[in-house]
Amino acid sequence: MASRKIISDRGEFIDALRVLRKGRVLVRVSDISGGCVLDGAPLYSAHRTLIDYGLIREFDNPQGFPSVRYYRLSERGRDFADRACENWRQRPLLQRMAVRLAG
């Protein structure tokens, strides 16, 4: 049986946490294609893990579009992001580069 990665792209995941910690909003345009955007950039795989583990929470955006879903870090997500980003910064540069190349 093939194992499925929990985090398919760790570089994208840590980038998403870093941006969400700054108060940015994840925008999910389509449930069919996954169509997520964070800070103007597409988010290909991290959104599913963020949602599944309760690290982000949907919020009502009355100024937004009716069919679009908006997410921010949850309290649990903020605690996790603080620890994950600190751990990431402590890793050697070559290790961080290897993670970016390997996913």
N, C-alpha and C positions, 0 to 999 in steps of 0.2 A: 504494500500500500504506500503510495507516494505521500509524503508529508507536505502539508500546506504551510507556508510561512505565515506567521502572525503579522509581521510587518514586511511587506514585500519590497519596499524601498526605504531603508533606514535613513538615508540622506534627506529624502523628501519629507519623511515623518518628522525629523528633528527640525527641519526648516519650517514646517507648518507650525510646530509647537512654538518656535522662536517668534514667528510673526504673530501668532494668536496671543502670546504673552504681551505684546505691544498694544493689544486692544483691537486688532484688526478683526474683520468679520469674514467667515467662510460663507460663500454664496453657492447654493446648489440649484442649478437651473433646471436640470432634468434628472428624473429617477431612472429613465431608460438608459441613457448613455453615461450616467455618472456625473456628467457635466458640472464639475465644481471649480470655483475660482477663489483664490485667496490672494488678496493684495495685488490683483491684476494679473496673476499668473495661474495657469491651469494646475489643478491638483489631481494627479492621475490615480493614486492608490491609497494615500494616507487617510482620506476622508472616511473610508469604511472602518478602519481600525479606530479612529477618533470617536466615531459614533458608537461602535460596538462596545467599547470599553468605558463609555460615559465620560469621555474627556471633553466633549463639546456638547452643548445643549442648544436646541432650537429656540429662537425667540421671535416674538411678534414684531414685525417692522411695519408700522402703519404707513410709512412713506415709501415702502418698497412695492414691488410688483406682486400681484395676487398669487401667481403660480410659482413664485420663487421662494425657496426656504433659506433662512438666515441662521447661522450658528455662531456662538461664542464659546470660549472656554468655560467649563463648569468649575465649581470650586475644587472638585477632585482633579480636574484637568489642570488647573493652575498649579496645584501642589506638585502634580506629576511633572508638568512642564518645567517648573523651577529646578527640580532634581535632575531631570533628564538633560536640560541645557547646561547645567553646571558640570555634570558628568562628561558631557560631550566636549566642553571647553578644556577639560583636564586631560583629555586623550592626546597623544602625540599627533602632530600634523600628518605624518605618513599614514598613521592608522585611520585618521579621518578621511584622507584622500582615498585609501583603499576601500573604505566603506562606500564612498561616493561612486567609485568605479564598479564595485561588485553589487551594489544595491543593498 
